[in-house]
């Protein structure tokens, strides 16, 4: 987490943007991001210059001799008007034209960047504020960016782009990515799943950075994210880069269209694809419609995951509850496809408040492995009742939290076989699921224990009521006497 001092500085810069007329939280993050990027380029240049001097190796810098004034360290000390001219008319075009140079793989995300800061005075305040934030290490940069993204959620704008961080972390912990994985999120948004997968590997498999091939894989070929919103692509790309992934594959793509040719390519999918979307058939890739003929995006994405995964590849995806029990032909066909032709591992039912205040829809996490040859023998169900936050619009922290228990039980499913249907988790054999028309809703299989309550005989209850009535009448008489007096 970022410290109180850095948080205060970020809040102050955010307020400066707001009072300066930039009030859309995504626009604030974008402009903030561009300036962080510009500052970062200068820091990289300074480090490489020092290394080349120390080692006596020639270094061809990002900034040519006639462009040295475009460096953060140079323009930040210029006059207010001059700095504004340099940043708006020279630095931004320079960054856009960096694309193609190997030292600036990130520049492709800046192609359609727009400089929105309206006045020299506002830019000077923001540059001064950012200059005071210490951002030397990757953790601070990453945490700072997560804090900025959390402001999108609290501002109530574009909240649909944010899956709660603790839910993302839980899903990554359930899937336990490996250093050899090729990970994709076909509806990446701000790249939260990809970032957390990278952080998981740093925490648990830091040895991968000692192996050149694995380190190169991590930085260049492990992470893929697609989205149709260019603003989110830039934000997602910067999120990855600030978390230390050198060259993330964040691209503009309509994942459900014919444009997406990916097949048998990835080993792990982590996603929260769009719900409630409805597409025209001609906008959807034909091979997805063969699996489930539907216009519903939540069903089409499941068909897409099966196509994109390599055999043996795994998927953890958030789905709306309707996917689990919907009775249409399309709903049943995708559930049957996953259960009969692949291996459905688990259904984790989440309470409806998890996505508040943006949506009250009930959701679940579906976990499966692509086999192409079946393998579902029994499915593990878990009924999550609490996620560490209140389930109202405020989402205040609370003590009750099932997430550690979910992770522990999932990774010890061999111990789960004897659990009763009245418990929070249990197995359901595939034959029973077949008999129920491939229904995967928790309530179909969960058993509720009813406690027998013994009531007093009617005569005793009536006597109590009579006594209460006498006491009330006595009280009324006493009040009347007081009023008279």
Secondary structure, 3 states (H helix, E strand, C coil): CCCHHHHHHHHHHHHHHHHCCCCCHHHHHHHHHHHHHHHHHHHHHHHHHHHHHHHCCCCCCCCCHHHHHHCHHHHCCCCHHHHHHHHHHHHHHHHHCCCCCHHHHHHHHHCCCCCCCCCHHHHHHHHHHHHCCCCCCHHHHHHHHHHHHHHHHHCCCCHHHCCCHHHHHHHHHHHCCCCCCCEEECCCCCCHHHHHHHHHHHHHCHHHHHCHHHHHHHHHCCEEEEECCHHHHHHHHHHHHHCCCCCCEEEECCCCCCCCCCCCCEEEEEECCCCCCECCHHHCCHHHHHHCCCCEHHHHHHHHHHHHEEEEEEEEEEEECHHHHCCCHHHHHHHHHHHHHCEEEEEEEECHHHHCCCCCCCEEEEEEECCCCCCCCEEEEEECCCEEECCCCCCCEEEEECHHHHHHHHCCHHHHCCCCCCCCEEEEEHHHHHHCCCCCCHHHHCCCCCCCCCCCCHHHHHHHHHHHHHHHHHHHHHHHHHHHC
